[in-house]
Amino acid sequence: MTLGLGLAACTNQPQQGGNLVEVRPPGQSGQPAAAEPAAPAVTAAPQGNVMPGTLEPPVVTSDAGLPPVTAPGTTATPGLSLKPSRPDAIRIGLLLPLSGPSAEAGRALLDAAQLALFDMPDDRVVLMPRNTESEADGGPRGAAEALVNDGAEIILGPLFSTQVAAVAEVARPRNVPVVSFSSDRSVAGNGVYVMGFTPEEQVERIVAYAAAQGLSKFAILTPENAYGRVVSNAFDAAVQKANATVVKQGTYPDQGDATRSAQRFMSGGSTYDALLLAAGNVPRLRAVAPSLGYYNLDPTKVRVLGTGVWDDPGVLGEPTLVGAWFSAPGADAKTNFADRFSKSYGRRPPVIASLGYDAVSLAAALGRDRPGQAFTPQALTDPNGFAGYGGIFRFRPDGIGEHGLSVMEIESRGFKTVDPAPTSFQVPSN
C-alpha cells in the first residue's frame, strides 16, 4: 500500500533501507522519482489553495480570525471560510500566529501548508487554519477549542512552546494529537509531538561529526539566556557521548557589548581544537565572532562549530567563521523547497516554512490511507520515519522529533556540504 504521491509503505518496525514515508512530490526529493506523475507546476492554483470544495473565498467572518490568504502564483487576497465537507473528510487543524510580531513566520507556514495541499489534491482534505494571536477568538486555547469542536482529527501547531500547554489541555481529552512547530523538547509527550529542529539534535550532530574527524578537546561559548543553557547542556552530553573532553566553557551577555567576555574567554590561549560558538540569531553571532578573532582565535588551528542558526547568508564575510562547521537540514532538499515556494509566492521562505509543508503532507497522507487509525501514536511514531523537504524526520514515543541533518562548512562566499544528511534512520551494519 502506498500513501499517495509515491509515498512508501509504512510499517511499525524498521525495515532495511529505512522504508521512509515520502512526503515530497516525486522528482523533487533529490532521489529518483517514483513511477507516478510529478506534481503540477503552480500556475493556476485553486482559490485560497486549500483544496477545491473545502475552502472558498467569501467575505471573512468575525469568527475566522484570519488575515486574507493569497493563492500561490496569484495576487488575489481572498479570505477563508469552511464549506460543508464530505463525510469522510480528513480535518487538519492548523494553529499559527497570523497577526502580531510573528505574523511573517505564521504566514510562511500557512503558505507552505497550502502549497502541500495543492501538490496532493484530495477533496477529502480540509485544512482548518486558526490564528493563535486573536484575542477576540480566545488566543491559542480558544483557537484549539474551535478546531476540536469543528472535528479536527489532528492539530498542527502552535509555533510557540509557551502556547502548547493550553492547546494540549483542549486536545488531549478528545484524543486529538498536537504536532507543534516548536523546537522546545520540554513540551513534548502525552499526545504532543515537537516537529521543530531542536538545539539538542543540532549540537549532537555537529559534535559527533567533529569528533569523528579526530577533534577531541572541545570548548563552548554560549549566550547568557535560556537558549545558551539548552545548548550548553546538550553540548556536555554530546561531548561525553563522543568520548571527547570539555576543556573550557564560557558565556557572554545576551545583549550589549561582548568584548570583555571574548577577551576573558580567550585569555590563556587556546587549549582546545574545537569551539562551539552558540548564538540565538545571526546578528548576535556577528557581534561576538569578530571579538574572538581580535583576541587571537585562530580558525586555522581551532575548528569553530555552530548550529542551524548559522544557516543564513548573513554569516558570510566574517573571517573568524570561514572554515567553520555547522549542522543544518540538507542543502538540496532545502533549496528545492525554497525554489518551489518562491516560484509560487514571489518571496524566499524562512527555513521553518518547510515544516508547514511537511506536516500537512504527512497528516494528509496518513489520513488518506489509514482510515480510523490515521493519527494514532503508532502511526505518528513509525520508527522508519518520513522524508520531507526538511529531510528525513520521525517522532520518538516521547513526542520528541528527530531529523536527519547535514554538516555544512562556511566558505568566503557560500556554504558547502562536508557531510550529507542521512537518507535513512537505519544504523549501517558492519
Backbone torsions as a table, in degrees:
resi	resn	phi	psi	omega
1	MET	NA	137.3	177.6
2	THR	-110.7	161.4	-179.5
3	LEU	-108.2	45.0	174.9
4	GLY	67.4	154.9	178.3
5	LEU	51.5	34.1	178.4
6	GLY	75.6	20.3	-179.8
7	LEU	-68.7	135.7	-178.7
8	ALA	-75.9	156.3	176.0
9	ALA	-59.8	146.4	-173.6
10	CYS	-125.4	122.6	-179.2
11	THR	-117.5	175.6	-178.0
12	ASN	-89.6	-3.3	178.5
13	GLN	-122.8	144.6	178.2
14	PRO	-59.1	139.2	178.4
15	GLN	-113.9	161.1	177.6
16	GLN	-59.1	129.9	178.2
17	GLY	87.9	-2.6	174.2
18	GLY	99.3	-37.7	178.3
19	ASN	47.0	49.8	-176.5
20	LEU	-69.2	146.1	169.4
21	VAL	-81.8	117.9	-175.6
22	GLU	-84.5	123.0	178.8
23	VAL	-114.9	16.4	172.5
24	ARG	-106.4	152.4	175.5
25	PRO	-60.3	141.1	178.5
26	PRO	-56.4	143.3	178.5
27	GLY	85.5	-1.2	-179.7
28	GLN	-123.6	13.1	-174.2
29	SER	-101.2	-0.2	-175.9
30	GLY	82.5	5.1	178.3
31	GLN	-127.7	168.2	-179.8
32	PRO	-56.8	140.9	-179.0
33	ALA	-71.8	148.4	174.5
34	ALA	-73.3	165.9	-176.7
35	ALA	-81.1	57.6	177.4
36	GLU	-141.9	158.2	-178.5
37	PRO	-65.1	144.2	178.1
38	ALA	-70.7	162.2	179.0
39	ALA	-62.6	144.4	-179.2
40	PRO	-68.2	155.5	175.0
41	ALA	-66.4	145.2	-179.1
42	VAL	-84.6	96.1	-179.6
43	THR	-123.9	-43.3	-179.4
44	ALA	-133.3	71.7	-176.4
45	ALA	-68.5	154.8	173.6
46	PRO	-57.4	151.8	-179.9
47	GLN	-57.8	123.9	-177.4
48	GLY	81.9	-17.5	178.8
49	ASN	52.5	37.1	176.6
50	VAL	-126.0	56.0	174.6
51	MET	64.2	120.4	177.1
52	PRO	-60.5	136.9	179.0
53	GLY	91.8	-5.1	179.0
54	THR	-118.6	-37.7	177.6
55	LEU	-131.5	139.7	179.7
56	GLU	-134.8	166.5	-174.6
57	PRO	-101.3	65.1	171.1
58	PRO	-85.1	-165.3	178.1
59	VAL	-66.7	138.7	178.9
60	VAL	-68.9	127.9	179.0
61	THR	-91.1	163.7	-174.2
62	SER	-64.9	-27.6	-177.7
63	ASP	-83.9	-7.4	178.9
64	ALA	-70.6	-41.6	177.8
65	GLY	63.1	28.2	-173.3
66	LEU	-123.3	146.6	170.9
67	PRO	-76.3	167.9	178.2
68	PRO	-58.2	148.8	179.2
69	VAL	-115.7	129.8	-177.7
70	THR	-100.8	132.4	177.7
71	ALA	-72.1	145.2	177.7
72	PRO	-56.0	135.1	176.6
73	GLY	79.7	6.2	-179.8
74	THR	-127.0	170.8	176.9
75	THR	-113.8	-0.8	179.1
76	ALA	-68.1	155.5	180.0
77	THR	-130.1	66.1	178.3
78	PRO	-72.3	155.5	172.2
79	GLY	-85.7	-177.5	-178.9
80	LEU	-122.3	139.1	168.2
81	SER	-150.4	145.9	-177.2
82	LEU	-75.6	138.6	169.4
83	LYS	-104.3	160.9	176.0
84	PRO	-56.1	133.5	-177.7
85	SER	-109.5	165.8	-178.2
86	ARG	-70.0	158.9	-175.7
87	PRO	-59.0	-31.1	-178.1
88	ASP	-95.6	26.5	-178.4
89	ALA	-61.7	147.8	174.6
90	ILE	-103.6	104.8	-172.6
91	ARG	-95.3	114.4	-177.4
92	ILE	-111.7	113.6	177.2
93	GLY	-81.3	145.6	-178.1
94	LEU	-136.6	113.8	-179.5
95	LEU	-107.4	117.9	-175.9
96	LEU	-143.1	155.6	172.9
97	PRO	-80.4	96.0	-176.0
98	LEU	-98.3	7.3	171.7
99	SER	-149.3	171.2	-179.5
100	GLY	85.1	-170.5	-172.8
101	PRO	-66.0	-20.5	-178.4
102	SER	-106.7	18.4	-177.6
103	ALA	-62.2	-32.1	-179.3
104	GLU	-63.1	-44.2	177.7
105	ALA	-66.0	-42.0	178.9
106	GLY	-62.7	-41.0	179.7
107	ARG	-65.5	-38.8	178.6
108	ALA	-63.7	-40.5	177.6
109	LEU	-65.4	-40.3	178.2
110	LEU	-65.6	-44.1	178.8
111	ASP	-61.4	-41.3	178.2
112	ALA	-64.6	-38.5	178.5
113	ALA	-62.5	-42.1	178.5
114	GLN	-66.7	-37.1	177.5
115	LEU	-62.5	-38.2	177.9
116	ALA	-61.3	-43.7	-179.9
117	LEU	-68.6	-33.1	177.3
118	PHE	-66.5	-34.8	178.8
119	ASP	-74.0	-21.7	-177.3
120	MET	-127.5	67.0	-175.2
121	PRO	-61.5	131.0	178.9
122	ASP	-161.7	114.4	-173.0
123	ASP	-73.9	2.4	172.7
124	ARG	-84.4	-19.6	-174.0
125	VAL	-81.0	125.6	176.9
126	VAL	-119.1	116.3	176.2
127	LEU	-93.0	125.2	-173.0
128	MET	-118.9	84.2	-178.7
129	PRO	-79.7	141.2	176.1
130	ARG	-138.0	148.2	-176.4
131	ASN	-92.6	115.8	-179.6
132	THR	-72.8	-14.3	-175.6
133	GLU	-98.6	5.7	-178.9
134	SER	-86.6	106.4	178.8
135	GLU	-65.2	-32.5	179.5
136	ALA	-63.4	-29.9	179.8
137	ASP	-95.3	8.1	175.2
138	GLY	89.9	17.1	178.5
139	GLY	64.2	-158.5	-176.4
140	PRO	-61.9	-37.9	179.5
141	ARG	-66.6	-45.5	179.1
142	GLY	-63.5	-38.8	178.4
143	ALA	-64.4	-40.9	178.8
144	ALA	-65.6	-40.6	178.4
145	GLU	-61.6	-41.2	178.4
146	ALA	-61.5	-39.8	-178.8
147	LEU	-67.2	-47.9	-178.2
148	VAL	-68.0	-33.5	176.7
149	ASN	-67.1	-27.9	177.8
150	ASP	-88.5	4.4	173.6
151	GLY	92.6	18.9	178.8
152	ALA	-60.4	132.5	179.6
153	GLU	-91.4	-20.5	177.6
154	ILE	-152.1	145.8	177.4
155	ILE	-115.0	123.5	174.4
156	LEU	-99.4	123.7	-172.7
157	GLY	108.8	179.3	3.2
158	PRO	-78.4	-179.9	179.5
159	LEU	-80.1	-36.5	-172.5
160	PHE	-97.7	136.2	-179.1
161	SER	-64.1	-29.4	-179.0
162	THR	-67.9	-14.8	-180.0
163	GLN	-99.2	-10.2	-173.1
164	VAL	-63.8	-43.6	-176.4
165	ALA	-58.0	-44.7	-179.7
166	ALA	-63.5	-40.1	178.8
167	VAL	-67.7	-43.8	-177.9
168	ALA	-64.0	-36.0	179.2
169	GLU	-60.8	-31.0	178.5
170	VAL	-82.6	-42.4	-172.6
171	ALA	-78.3	-36.0	-172.1
172	ARG	-60.5	-46.1	-180.0
173	PRO	-62.4	-21.1	179.5
174	ARG	-97.1	6.5	-178.6
175	ASN	57.4	37.6	176.8
176	VAL	-101.7	113.8	-179.9
177	PRO	-69.0	150.0	179.0
178	VAL	-116.9	122.0	176.7
179	VAL	-110.3	99.3	-175.4
180	SER	-82.7	148.0	174.0
181	PHE	-86.2	4.1	179.0
182	SER	-67.1	160.0	174.5
183	SER	-112.3	18.4	-178.2
184	ASP	-96.7	109.1	-177.4
185	ARG	-64.6	-24.0	-173.2
186	SER	-66.0	-18.0	-178.2
187	VAL	-94.3	-2.7	-176.7
188	ALA	-77.0	155.6	174.5
189	GLY	111.8	157.0	177.1
190	ASN	55.9	50.9	177.1
191	GLY	92.4	-1.3	178.1
192	VAL	-111.4	129.8	179.8
193	TYR	-119.0	134.9	-178.2
194	VAL	-102.5	117.1	-175.0
195	MET	-97.9	-16.5	-176.7
196	GLY	-66.4	159.4	176.8
197	PHE	-74.9	109.2	-173.1
198	THR	-82.4	148.6	176.4
199	PRO	-58.1	-35.2	-177.2
200	GLU	-61.0	-45.9	-178.2
201	GLU	-71.8	-30.6	177.3
202	GLN	-66.9	-42.9	179.3
203	VAL	-66.3	-44.8	-179.5
204	GLU	-60.9	-40.1	-179.1
205	ARG	-64.2	-46.9	-174.5
206	ILE	-73.4	-35.8	178.1
207	VAL	-68.1	-43.0	179.5
208	ALA	-61.3	-41.3	179.9
209	TYR	-66.7	-44.3	-179.9
210	ALA	-61.0	-42.0	179.4
211	ALA	-65.1	-36.6	179.2
212	ALA	-66.6	-21.5	178.0
213	GLN	-89.7	7.1	175.3
214	GLY	98.7	1.2	177.5
215	LEU	-79.3	134.0	-172.9
216	SER	-132.2	-15.8	-178.8
217	LYS	-113.4	111.1	-171.8
218	PHE	-110.3	146.1	172.3
219	ALA	-129.3	162.0	-178.9
220	ILE	-145.7	141.0	176.1
221	LEU	-130.8	119.9	-172.8
222	THR	-127.5	156.2	174.4
223	PRO	-73.7	153.7	-179.0
224	GLU	-85.5	72.0	179.4
225	ASN	-154.7	-177.5	-176.5
226	ALA	-62.4	-40.4	178.8
227	TYR	-61.4	-43.3	179.5
228	GLY	-61.3	-38.3	180.0
229	ARG	-68.7	-39.4	177.5
230	VAL	-62.9	-46.0	-179.9
231	VAL	-63.2	-42.1	-178.6
232	SER	-62.2	-44.0	178.6
233	ASN	-64.7	-41.2	178.8
234	ALA	-65.7	-36.0	179.9
235	PHE	-63.5	-46.8	179.6
236	ASP	-57.8	-44.2	-179.3
237	ALA	-67.1	-40.3	-177.6
238	ALA	-68.1	-41.3	179.3
239	VAL	-65.0	-41.9	177.8
240	GLN	-62.6	-43.3	179.4
241	LYS	-62.4	-32.4	-179.4
242	ALA	-84.8	3.9	-178.9
243	ASN	58.0	36.4	177.1
244	ALA	-111.3	-171.6	-173.8
245	THR	-130.3	136.8	171.3
246	VAL	-90.5	117.2	-176.1
247	VAL	-106.9	-14.1	-179.0
248	LYS	-158.5	140.9	176.7
249	GLN	-137.2	143.0	179.3
250	GLY	-154.1	166.5	178.9
251	THR	-133.5	165.8	174.5
252	TYR	-142.5	157.7	-176.3
253	PRO	-60.1	144.5	178.7
254	ASP	-64.6	-29.5	179.4
255	GLN	-138.2	164.4	176.5
256	GLY	82.8	-166.5	-175.1
257	ASP	-72.3	128.5	179.5
258	ALA	-107.6	11.6	-174.9
259	THR	-61.0	-46.4	-178.0
260	ARG	-64.8	-37.4	178.1
261	SER	-64.9	-40.2	178.2
262	ALA	-65.6	-42.0	178.8
263	GLN	-62.5	-43.4	-179.8
264	ARG	-65.2	-40.6	-178.8
265	PHE	-66.7	-37.7	-176.9
266	MET	-82.6	-9.3	-179.7
267	SER	-64.0	140.4	-178.1
268	GLY	89.2	-1.6	177.1
269	GLY	82.1	-178.0	-177.1
270	SER	-101.6	109.9	176.9
271	THR	-101.7	16.1	-175.7
272	TYR	-128.1	159.3	178.0
273	ASP	-111.7	0.1	175.9
274	ALA	-146.0	135.5	-179.4
275	LEU	-128.2	117.7	173.1
276	LEU	-86.9	114.5	179.8
277	LEU	-103.9	103.2	-176.8
278	ALA	-91.5	142.4	176.2
279	ALA	-152.7	139.6	-178.0
280	GLY	-75.4	-17.2	178.5
281	ASN	-156.6	164.9	-175.8
282	VAL	-66.4	-43.2	178.1
283	PRO	-56.6	-39.2	179.3
284	ARG	-69.4	-38.0	176.2
285	LEU	-59.8	-43.4	-178.9
286	ARG	-70.9	-18.7	177.2
287	ALA	-82.6	-28.5	-175.6
288	VAL	-92.4	-41.6	-173.9
289	ALA	-56.9	-44.3	-179.9
290	PRO	-61.8	-32.6	179.2
291	SER	-65.7	-36.9	177.1
292	LEU	-65.1	-41.1	177.3
293	GLY	-64.2	-38.3	-180.0
294	TYR	-63.2	-34.8	179.8
295	TYR	-96.0	31.2	165.1
296	ASN	78.6	27.9	167.9
297	LEU	-73.8	121.0	-177.0
298	ASP	-102.4	105.3	-177.5
299	PRO	-67.8	-9.8	175.5
300	THR	-83.3	-14.2	179.1
301	LYS	-113.2	-26.0	178.4
302	VAL	-119.1	123.4	178.3
303	ARG	-81.8	116.3	178.5
304	VAL	-82.5	135.4	-176.6
305	LEU	-120.1	151.4	179.9
306	GLY	-147.0	-177.9	-178.9
307	THR	-113.8	-172.3	-177.7
308	GLY	-63.4	-16.0	175.4
309	VAL	-57.2	-29.4	-177.4
310	TRP	-74.2	-9.3	-175.3
311	ASP	-75.6	67.9	-172.7
312	ASP	-155.4	133.6	179.2
313	PRO	-57.5	-18.0	-179.7
314	GLY	-64.5	-16.1	179.4
315	VAL	-82.5	-13.0	-177.3
316	LEU	-71.9	147.8	176.7
317	GLY	94.0	-4.0	177.3
318	GLU	-95.3	112.6	-174.4
319	PRO	-56.0	-35.1	-177.9
320	THR	-65.1	-23.6	-176.6
321	LEU	-97.3	-6.7	178.0
322	VAL	-65.9	126.9	-176.9
323	GLY	92.1	-4.9	-179.8
324	ALA	-72.4	154.1	176.7
325	TRP	-111.7	144.5	173.2
326	PHE	-147.2	157.1	179.2
327	SER	-96.2	144.9	-177.1
328	ALA	-165.2	166.0	173.2
329	PRO	-58.3	156.6	-178.8
330	GLY	-56.5	135.9	-173.7
331	ALA	-65.3	-40.7	-175.9
332	ASP	-65.1	-49.1	180.0
333	ALA	-62.5	-41.4	-179.8
334	LYS	-62.7	-42.2	179.2
335	THR	-66.3	-41.7	178.5
336	ASN	-59.3	-44.2	-179.8
337	PHE	-66.5	-44.8	-179.1
338	ALA	-60.1	-38.9	179.1
339	ASP	-65.9	-43.1	179.4
340	ARG	-65.0	-43.5	-178.5
341	PHE	-63.9	-47.5	-177.5
342	SER	-67.0	-33.6	176.6
343	LYS	-64.6	-35.1	-177.6
344	SER	-81.1	-39.2	-170.6
345	TYR	-115.1	-7.2	176.3
346	GLY	77.5	17.7	176.6
347	ARG	-150.5	157.9	179.2
348	ARG	-82.2	140.1	-177.7
349	PRO	-86.6	152.6	168.9
350	PRO	-69.5	160.3	-177.2
351	VAL	-56.4	-37.4	-175.6
352	ILE	-65.1	-20.1	-174.5
353	ALA	-60.5	-32.3	-179.0
354	SER	-61.0	-26.1	178.0
355	LEU	-64.3	-35.6	177.7
356	GLY	-63.6	-42.7	178.0
357	TYR	-63.8	-50.3	-174.5
358	ASP	-66.2	-38.7	-178.4
359	ALA	-66.1	-45.1	179.8
360	VAL	-68.5	-40.2	178.0
361	SER	-60.5	-43.9	-180.0
362	LEU	-64.4	-47.8	-179.3
363	ALA	-61.2	-43.0	179.8
364	ALA	-65.0	-41.1	-178.5
365	ALA	-66.7	-46.5	178.7
366	LEU	-64.5	-39.8	-179.2
367	GLY	-65.4	-36.0	-178.1
368	ARG	-68.5	-42.0	-168.8
369	ASP	-108.8	4.8	177.1
370	ARG	-131.8	60.0	-178.2
371	PRO	-59.0	130.8	179.1
372	GLY	86.3	-17.8	179.4
373	GLN	-141.1	29.3	-174.0
374	ALA	-63.4	-43.2	-169.6
375	PHE	-119.9	34.2	174.4
376	THR	-72.3	159.7	175.0
377	PRO	-55.8	-35.6	-179.9
378	GLN	-64.0	-40.3	-180.0
379	ALA	-70.3	-42.8	-176.1
380	LEU	-73.4	-26.4	-177.7
381	THR	-105.0	27.9	176.2
382	ASP	-50.7	120.8	-175.2
383	PRO	-65.8	-19.6	177.6
384	ASN	-70.7	-27.7	178.2
385	GLY	84.0	-170.5	-174.6
386	PHE	-136.0	153.6	179.3
387	ALA	-115.0	117.9	-178.9
388	GLY	-126.9	-171.7	178.2
389	TYR	-66.8	-24.6	176.5
390	GLY	-86.4	9.2	-177.4
391	GLY	97.5	-170.1	179.1
392	ILE	-74.4	148.1	178.7
393	PHE	-154.1	159.5	175.1
394	ARG	-158.8	165.5	177.2
395	PHE	-112.2	130.7	175.1
396	ARG	-75.2	163.2	177.9
397	PRO	-58.1	-25.1	178.1
398	ASP	-84.4	5.3	176.2
399	GLY	90.2	-5.7	-178.9
400	ILE	-79.9	131.9	179.3
401	GLY	-84.0	145.1	175.9
402	GLU	-123.6	141.5	-178.9
403	HIS	-129.3	151.0	170.9
404	GLY	-85.7	116.6	-175.5
405	LEU	-112.0	150.1	174.6
406	SER	-97.0	169.6	171.8
407	VAL	-114.8	126.1	-178.2
408	MET	-111.8	152.8	175.2
409	GLU	-118.2	137.3	178.4
410	ILE	-84.3	122.7	172.3
411	GLU	-105.0	177.4	-175.4
412	SER	-62.9	-31.1	-175.8
413	ARG	-125.0	9.3	-179.6
414	GLY	176.1	-167.7	179.9
415	PHE	-113.9	151.9	170.4
416	LYS	-133.7	149.5	179.3
417	THR	-83.6	122.6	177.2
418	VAL	-103.5	-18.4	174.4
419	ASP	-149.7	108.0	-174.7
420	PRO	-63.4	156.5	174.8
421	ALA	-66.0	143.8	178.1
422	PRO	-65.5	156.0	178.3
423	THR	-107.5	2.8	179.2
424	SER	-154.4	152.1	175.6
425	PHE	-88.6	0.7	179.5
426	GLN	-71.7	137.5	176.8
427	VAL	-84.1	122.3	-178.8
428	PRO	-58.2	136.9	178.1
429	SER	-85.4	146.2	-179.6
430	ASN	-81.7	NA	NA
